[in-house]
Amino acid sequence: MLVIGNSLQEILSTERQSRLLLVGLLLVTLVMLLGVSKLQFNDDYKSLFKTDRNEYQELEKFLNRFPADDQELVILFRSQKILAEPTIQQLHDVVEKIENIPEIESLFSLFSIPKQNSSIRKIEPLLSMDSMEMNHEASMLAIAAHPMVKNKLLSEDGRLTIAIGILENDQVSYDQISQVTEQIHAITADAGDGEVLEVFVTGNAAIRVALKSQSTRDQILLNSIGGLLAFSITLFLFRSFKLSLIITAGPLIGVIWTLGCMGFLGSKLNVINQMISPLVMVIGFTDAIHLMFAVQRRRIQGHSRITASIAAVKDVGLACMLTSITTAIGFAVLIVTDSTVIHELALHASLGVLLTFIAVVIFIPSSAVYLEDDVVVNSRRLDITLTDNRIFNKVLVVIGENAVVLVSVGIILTAVVVYQAQQLTTDFKFRENLPKDHEVSEAMRLADQHLNGIQPLNIVIRSNNGGVIASAQALEYIERIQTELAEQFGLSNSISVVDLLKVIPGASEDLSLQFPRLVYLPSNLVERFYHEKSETAVILLRLPDNGSTLLLEIIQQLEKKLMQLNGDNDQFSLKLQGIALAAAKGSVDMIQDLLISILSAVAIIFFVLSLFLKSIKLGLISFLPNILPLASVAAILAVNELPLQYATIMVFTICLGIIVDDGIHMIVRYQKEFQQVKSVTLAVHRTLQAVAPVLLVTTMILLAGFISMLTSSTEVIVRMGYLSCMALIMALLADLVLLPSLIIAAGSKDSVQDCVEEQL
């Protein structure tokens, strides 16, 4: 850091050179803003589970053949009694108009079921306006008893029905899906004479839109609220608008640089890497406050504006640099995972942390050169206030005199929370990542409650060894599988090409003769279940959104069953496939990889810190305060029986950066003080006097930022804010109580009271 300090001494030798440096920073920031404008959100959530493994490549091949798994809108209609008059007429009018929306290529609903005796070339629906007018009761009985309807298109209580809309393949954009949803709501609202027919739109396409809109909302709202609260608290604490503005602007520049680089690299935001900006903002904020406190102390001591800024970098710059390097290395560990998304997270987070360090360490001293003496001197000096505070000094005495006891309590507490944290489980639910009041979330809840869910899981049947899907043998095999799914697993809502063949008019006992007649059904509907060129068929299951853990249990049971069936039949092979499968397996693997990587990062940070500090002893001392807050958060989750999810794993990532930052500033300052006073206790006392005020200020500001997350309507974001606040408080206690106690307990014995009196 001495090199950077000397370089700044040359660059900041005059106010004119400081001005040129700030202009340079402004130009770079403007360029980076162009990169930010290129940044887009990746609404294709299957890419979250992308890996280099064959499983993901097979998923992409499957979606190329059966794209409806990713281009599907599930429209739920709810009423007191769907099949009663006049609701059913209203529903008929609504469905008919929805079918005419250009972006919807085909729609499968109650009104898509054809009559068995209708003409081949003109398929007549089983349920039509004419049939309902002629004999409404008979029509309702016929449709309710149809095998394609019960628990598939119509709930058992008759209050909920679904229509499956298949969008044009790879041609419908995010905005178009939103417009389609709005049209569906408008059509439903305009239909009928005041009859209540509620509509909810969900499905994979709608989920993508909901995730993107919620992510965008959270990015804007939470960052705005968090930034405003952080600035307000900084202003309240320092009582200086200019000084607070500089502290806030430095980290903000780092965020812009980070997002700008992501934009220029062609990367996209997703639910994982969107947490990079608050991470670099948090670390940048702490470094900015440390630097500003250092500038303030030097100016109060009589240094000129320029020499105070240069001295501040020499005073705390090493700790800031160590924080950035160790945090960047910690994220770099994530590169060893198989996930493409985690690779990108590791790259961008590491780059962002380093860029933010550069932005802050240049911007804060350069800007401080232009702060008038009265701004610095008259701003609230919390470090001096606390140094003169008798209560604060009594606390230091208590820490010094009871170091061994406090260390013992810390070790016992760490052991307890680590043991409790081992009970932590991993899980992933789509609904928890959406606002509770969002229609997609409500639709999924209703479908889970009344129709056994809508999350698609596919059993792919491929022909091999001469097997032909369009044969009586294959269809008999598919029908047998569907029967066993219903009997053994309770999955009675499966749909396959057999069901399509059964509803085509003119069916005979040999369903294979019906294959040529599939041309009379909507092509996208047929292609959802049968791919003629590859001799592949699909049995579609719909499962509830009960979480990846429960879904994996079902998947494992199904895979075991399919293996058994594969062994019994050599003409056809069976395999599970689809986005739900990738989400269930990929989310659990990814979360576990993230957790292992974070724990590995703690160990790597210990080695890097020991190397930089040239002291294994200090590295070991820093280990326990780093573990305790992270384990405490995990224990809180375990005690409340909450699983580890994407959002909550980000709490560990962000808090690791905060904990390392605070701990490094403490240890680096302690080393400097010990070299001067040659007394462990006195060095710790002076370190706390210098660093504790900064840690208190940064913690208060960061708490304000994370408290803003409690305003979110998304459950996981609220949980993330709550856990982050708990982690911050634990980290503060660990760094201000446990870490000093460890240093004193491991050092030579001095008289604590004498050291304090000498300092005073």
N, C-alpha and C positions, 0 to 999 in steps of 0.2 A: 504493500500500500504506500510505502515511502516513495516508490517510483511515480505513482499517480499523484501523490502530494507534490512532489518536485515538479512534475509536468504541469500541474495546475498553477504552481507558483510562477512558472514562466508564462503560462497563458493568461493568468489573471493579474499580471504585473501592473496593468492599468485598467481603468474603468472602460476605456474604449475597447480593449481586447475582450473584456467580459461581455460587452454589448455585442461584439462580433460573434462570440461563442453562443450567446442566446439567439442571435439571428440564425446561426447555423442550425441550432436545435429546432427553431421554428420551421425552417425550410425542410428539414428531414421529417418533421411531424406532418407538414402539409403533404409531402409525398406519400407518407404512410396513410394519410386519410384517403388517398386515392385507392390504396390497397384495401382499406376498410370498406369502401364503396363496392368493391368487387366481391366482398365476402357474402356468401349465401348460406342458407340453412339447408341441411340435407334432410329432406322429409322422407327419404326412403329408409325406414327404420330397420329393414332387413340387413342393411349395410353395417349396422351396429355389431352384427355377429359375424362379419366377414373375417375369414382366416385364409391361410394358404393351404389348409387341409382339404382333402378330397370331398369332405362332407358339404362344404360351402359351394364347391364347384358343381356338385350334384344337385344342390338346391337351385342354382342358377339354370341348370339344364332343365330341371323340372318346371321352373317358372316360365321358361321359353316355350315349353310345350303346353303348359296349363297356366297361362298368365292370370286367369280369373282369381287365383289365390291372392294376388296382390292388387287386382283392379276391381275389387268387389265392394259394392255398397249394400249394406243390409238395412232395409227400411222397416221399422217396427210401427205398427198401428195398434193403438189401444183404445178400447171402449168398454162400456159395461157389458155388452154382448155383441160381438162382431157380426154374428150371423142373423141378428134380429133386424127387422125393418124399423126405420129406414136407414140404419147404419150401413147395411150391406150394399144398398144402392149408392150411398155416398162413397163408400170405399171403392166400388166399381168405377165411378166417375173419376175418382182421384187416380187410381191405378192406370186407367186409360190415358189420362193426360200426362202422367209421369212417363209412360211408354213413349210418348212423342217428344220427350226432351232429347235433343240431338246427341248429346254426349253419352246417353245410355243406349248401348247397342241392343241389349235385350233385358227383359224383366220377367222373372219367374215368380208367380204369385198364385193365390187361390184360383184366379181366373185363367191360369195357364193349363189347368188339368183338362184334357180333351175327353169327349164322349167316346165310349168304346165303339159305338155303332155309327160314328160320323164318317163322312166321306174322306177317303185317303187324301184326295187333292184339296179338300177344303175342310180342315179340322175344325170341328165345332167344339167350343168349350163346354165342359160339364156344368159350369156355373156361369150363366149369362143373364142379361136383363130379360130376354125372352123367356128363358126357363124359370126365372124367379117370378115373373108376372103370371105365367101359366100355373105353376104349382110351387109356391115358395117353400112350403114345408117339405115336400119331396126333394127339392133341390138342396135344401140345407142338410137333410139327412144323408143324401148321397155324397155331398162334399165332405161332411164331417167324418164319414166312415171310410173315405178313400185312404189307402195305405200311404199315399204321398203327402197326405195332409196332417194327420194326427201326430202331434209332438214334433212335426217337421216344419209345417207352415202355419199351424194353428195350435195354440196352447190347449191343454186339457180342459181348463176352465172356460175356454171360449172367449177370453177377454183380450187376447193378444194374437196378432198374426204378423207374419213377416213376408216381405217381398225382396227377392234377391236381384239387385241390379248389377249388370256386368258392363263396365265402362269400355270405351274404345281402347284397344290395346296400345299402351305407351304413347297415347296421343292426348290424354287429358291431364292438364297441368293442375298445380295447386289452386290457382285462382278459379279455374273452371270447376273443380270439385266443390269449392265453396259456393260458386254460383248455382250449381246443380242442387246443393243442399238448400239454398235459399228458395229456389224454384219449387222444390218439393214442399217446403213449409207454406209457401204462398198458395200453391194449388190446394193443399189440404185445408188451409184457412178459408179459402173462397168457396169450397164445396159445401153443399148441404144447406139446410135452412135452420141454422143454429144448433144442429146436432153436434154433440161433442165427439170428435174423433181426433185423438192425439197422435202425433207422429214424431218419431225419433230416428235419426240417421246415424248409423255406425258402420262397422266393417273396416277392413284393413285400409281402404282408401280414405275413409273418414277419420280413422285414427291418426293417419299421417298428418292430415290437415290440422287436427286438434292438437297434436304434439307440437307442430310448428308454431301455431298461433299462441299456444300457452307459453312456449319457450320465448318467443318474441316479446310477449307481454311481460314475462318475468324479467327478461333482460332489461327492458326499458324501465319498468316500474320499480323493481327491486334495486337496480343500480342507481336510479334517480333518488329514491327514498334513502337508500344507504349512503350515497354520496352527500346528499343534503344534510342528513343527520350527522355524518362524520365531520363535515365542514362546520356545522353549527356548534358541535361540542368542541371542536378545535378553537373556534372563535370564542366560545365561552371560557375555555381554559386559559388561552393566551391573551384574550382581550385586545387582539390586534387583527384587523381585517386583512391587511397586506401580508402579514406573517402567515396567517391561516390560509390565505389564497395560494401562497407559494408552496406550503406543505401539501395542499390538495392537488395542485397542478403537477407536481413532480411525478407522483405515481400514475396520474391520469395520462401523462405523456407515455409512460411505460406501457400502459394498456393499449393506447393507440398504436404504438410501434409493434406490439405483439400481434394485435388483430390485423394490422396492415401487412405484416410479413405473411400471416396466414392467407390473406387475400391474394397477395402476389404469388404465393406458392400454389394457388389453386385449391386450397383446402376449404372445407365447408364446416360450418358449425353443426353440432349435434347435441343430444342430451348429455353426452359425456364431456366433450371438450369445451362446452359453454362455461364450465366452471374455471377455465384458465384465467379469464379476466378478473374475477374476484380474488383469485389466488395471487396474481402478480400485484393487484391493487393493495392487498393486505400486506404483503412483504414490502412493497414500495412505500407504503404509509409508515410502517415502523422504521424503516431506514431514514425516511425524510424527517421524522420527528427526532430521531437520534442525532442527525446532522444539524437540525435547527437548534436543538438544545446545546450542542457543542459550539455552534456559532454564537449563540446567546451568551454562554459562559465566557467565551474569549472576548467578546465585545465588552462585557461587564468588567473584565479584568484590565481593560484599557487598550486592547489591540485595535488596530485600524480595521476598516471594513475588509480590505483585501487580505491582510494577514490573518484576520479572524476566520475568514472562509477557508483559507488554505490550512490553517491549524486544525480546523474542525474535521477536515478530511483526514488529516494525519491522526487525529484523536480517535475517531470512530470508524474511519473508512475501512480499516482492516477487518473489523467485526462485520461490517456490512458486506464486504467482499466474501468473507468466509461463509456468511449466511447464504449468499446467492450461489456460490460454488457448490456447497454441500447440498442445498435444495435441488439445484440443477442435476447433480449427480444422483440424488435420490430418485428423481423422476426418470433419469436415464436408465435406471434399473428396469423400468417397465418395458423396455424394448425387448426383453427376453421372452415376453408372452407371445402367444400365437395370434392374438387379435390384431387386425389391421388398425382398428380404431384406437386401441391402446398404444400401438406404435406411434401413431400421429399425436396422441396426447402426450407421450413422453417427449417427442421432438419439440412440439410447440410450447409445452410447459417449461422445458429446460431453456429453450431459446428465449421465452418471455421473461423468465426470472433474470437471466443475464442482461437482456435489453433494458429491463426496468432498473436494474442496478446502475447501468451506465447512464440512463436518463436522469435518475435521481442524484447520483453522485456528481453530475455535472451541473444540473439545473439548480439544485438547492444552493450550493456555494456561489454560483454565478449570479443568481437572483438576490442572494443575501447581501451582495456588494452594494446594491441599490437601496437597501433598507436604511432609513435615517436612524441616527443614534437614539433619538427619543422613542422610535418605534420599538427598538430592541430593548432598551433599558426600561421603558415604562410598561412593556408587556409583562404579563404575570409570570413570575419566575418560580415555577413549582419546585424546581430542584433546591433552590435556596430556602424556600418556605418550609419544605420538608426537613431540610438539614437543621433548621433552627427549631423544629417542632419537638418538644419534650416527649410527647407520646411516641413519636416515631423512633426516637433514640432509645426509649425504654423497650420498644419492640425488638430493636437490634440487640439490646442486652439480653433479653429473654432468649432470642435465637442463639446467641453465642454461649450462654451458660447452660442451655439445654440441648446442645447440638446432638449429643449421642442419643438422647431420648427421642428427639424429633426424627433422626435418621432411622431409629428402630421402628417408630410408628410408620414412617414412609415405606420401609421395607415390608412390614406386615400388611399395610394397606395395598401395596402393589401386588403382593402375593395373592391377596383376597380377590382383587379385581381381575387379575390375570386368570385365576381359577374360574371365576364367574364368566369371564369373557369366552372361555372355551366352550360354553354352552350355546354360543351364538350360531345361528343358522343363516343361510342365504336364501333369498327369494326374489321374485320379480313378478309384479302384477301390472298389466297395462292400465287398469283403472286408477291405481294409486298415483300414476304420473299425469293424471288429468284432473281438472277441477271437479269437485264433487257435484256441482250443479250443472256441469256441461252435459249436453244431450247425448254425446257419445258414451260418457260414463254411465248415465242413467239408462241408456238403451242396453248396454252390456249387463247392467244389474238386473234389469227386467228379463233379459234373455236367459241369464243364469238362473233366475228364480222360476221362470215358467217354461223354458224350452231347453233346459240342460246346456245352455250356453250357445255362443256363436263363433268361438275361436276355431278356425278350420284346422283340422289335422287330416292328412291324406294317407291312405294305404294305396301304394302304387303297385299294380299288377303288370308285370312284363312277361312277354312270351319268350320262351327259350326251348331249345331242343325240338323245334317243329311245332310248338304250341301256337294256336291261333285264337286271338281274343274273340273274333267274330265267329265263335263256334258254340255249339250247345254245351260242350264239355267245360269251356271257360266260363260261360254264364252260370252254369250249375255250381261251379267252384266259387264264383263271386257271391252267389246267393247263399251258399253254405256259410261263407265267411260272415256275411251280414247277420245271418241267424245266430251264429255263435257269438258275435259281438253283442247282440241284444241279450242272449241268455246268460253269458258268462260275465259280461262287463256292464250290463244295463244300458248299453249304447244303442237305443232303439231308433235314434234319429239319423242313421246313416243313409246316404243316397249314393246310388251308383248308376252305371249305364243300364243295368237290369231294370231299375225303376223307370228309366226313360222309355225303354223298350216296352214295358208293360202298359204305359199310358198311351202308346201310339195305337190308333184305331186299327182294327182288323187283326189283333194279336192272336196267334195260334199257340199250341202247346210248345212248339219249338221256337223260342224267342230269337234264335240266331237268324231266322228268316226275316226278322223285322229290321235288321241293320240297314238295308237299302232305304228303308222308310225314315231313317233319322234325318234325312235331308228336309223333311217337312217341319222339323223343329228348328228353333233359332240356332244358328251355327255356334254362337258363343256358349249357349247352354250345353250343346252336345260336346263341344271342345273342353268344357269343364270336367267331363267325365270320361272322354274317349278320344285317343289320338290315333287315328287310323294308320298313318305312315309308319309310326314306330311300334305299332301293335302294343299299345300301352293303355291301360284303363286305370281309373281312380275310384276308390270308395271314399266318399267325403264324410268325415265325422265332425260334429261340432261339440266343443267342450266348454265348460264354464271357466271364467277367469279367476280360478282359485289360487293362482300362484304357481311359479315354476316348480316348486318342491312337490306339490301334489300332482301336478301335471307329469313330472318325471316319473312318479310312482306308476301312473297309468301307462306312460310310455314304455317303461321297463316291462310291465306285465304284457302289454301288447306286443312288444318286440320278442318276448319269450314265446308268445303264442304264434307269432309269424314264423319264427325259427322252426317251431314244431311243424307248422303247415308246409314250410319249404322242404322239410325232410320227407314229408309224405307225398309230395308232388314234384316231379322233375320237369314238367312241361311249363310251369309258371313259377315266377319268383315274386315274393312279396316284400315290400319295404315301406317303412313310414317315411313321410316327407312333408315339407311345407315350412312356412314361416314360423308357425307356432312351435314346431319341433326345434327349429334353430334358436328361437327365443328361449325356450325352456332349457336346452342344453348349453347354449352359448352364454346366457346370462349368468348361470351358476358358475360355469368355468371362468368367465371373465371376472366376476366378483371375487372368486377365490384367488385368481391370479393377481388381481389388484391388491388384495389383502396380504398375500405372500410377498409381493413386491414391496409394499410399504414396510413390512417388517424387515425385509432385506435392506431397504433403504436406511432404516435406523442403524443397522449394523455397519453399513458402508459409511454412513455419516460419522459414526464413532471412529472408524479407522482414519478417515480423511481429517477429522478434527484433531485426532492425536498426532497426525503427521504435521499439520500446519502449526499446531501449538507446541510441537516437539515435546509432548508429555503424554505418555500412555495413562498416567495417573489421572490427569484432568479429563482425558477422554472417557475413562471408566466412570469418573464422578458424574459426567454429563449424561451417562446412559440411563440411569434410574429416573431422573426428572423428565426425560424424553418419553419413557415407557408409560409412566403413571397416568398422564392425561389421556393418552390414546387407549390404554386398557380400561380406564374409567368410563369412557364413552361406550366402548364395547360392552362393558358390564351393565351399563344403564339399559342398553338395547336388550341384552339377554334377560335381565330381571323383568323388564316390561314385556317380554316375549315378542319383541319386534325383530324382524329379520334384517340382515345386512343387504342393502340394495345399492343401486348405482348412486343415487343421491347421497345416501348416508356414507358410502365409502369415500365420497368426495370430502366429507367432514374430516376424515383421517388425513387425507392428502393436504388439505388447507391448513389444518391445525398442526401437522408435522412441520410445515414451513414456519408457522408462528413460534412453535416451541423451540425449534432449532435457532431461530432468529434471536429470541430472548436469551436463551442459554449461552449462545456464543458471545453476545454483548457482555453478559455477566462475566464469563471466564476470561475473555480478552482484557476487560478492564481490571479484573483481579490480578492478572499477570503483571500489568503495568504498575498497579499500586504496590504489589508485593516487591517488585524490583526496587521501589523507592523506600518502603518502610521496613522491609525484612521481617514483618510480623504478620502471621496468617490472619489472626482475628482483626487486627487493625486494617489490613488490606481488604478484608471482607466488608468491614464496616464502611470504609471509604467507597468501596465499590457499590454497596447498596445506596449510599447517599447520592452517588452520581447516576446510577442506572435505574433504581427503583422508581423515581418520579416518571421517567420516560416509559417504563413498562406499565405503570398505572395509567398514564395518559393514553398510550396506544391501546391498551385493553379496553378502556372506556370507549374510545372511538370505534374500535372493531366490534364491540358489543352492540353499539348503535347500528352499525351496518348489518349485523346478523339478525338483530331484533326486527329489522325491516322485513325479513323473510317471513315473519309470523303473520304478515298481512296477506300472504299468498293464499289463494283458494285451493292450491294443490297440496295434498296431504304430505307428500314426501318433502316438499320445499319447506313447509312449516316444521316438520320433524328435523330437517337439516338445520334450520335456524336455531331451534331449541338445543340440539346437540352441540352445535358450534359454540353457543353461549356457555354451556356447561364445560366444554373443553377449554375455552379461554380462561374461565375462572380457575379450573384445575391447573392449567399451565402457569397462570400467574402465581398461585400458591406454591407450585413445584419450584419455580424459578426464584421466588423471593424467600421461601422458607426452607424447602428441602435441599436445594442446591447449595446455599450458603452453609447449611448445617453439615452437609457432606464434606465441604471443603475444610471447615473448622475441625470436624471429627477426625478427618484424615491427616490433619496438619499437626504442628507442634503446639503445645499447650501454652497459652498466655492468659494473663488476667484480663478478662473481658471488660470489667468496669474501668480498669486503669487505661485500657486502650481507648475506650469511649471518652473518658475524661481528657486524655491526651489530645484526642481529635477535637474535642470541644474547646 
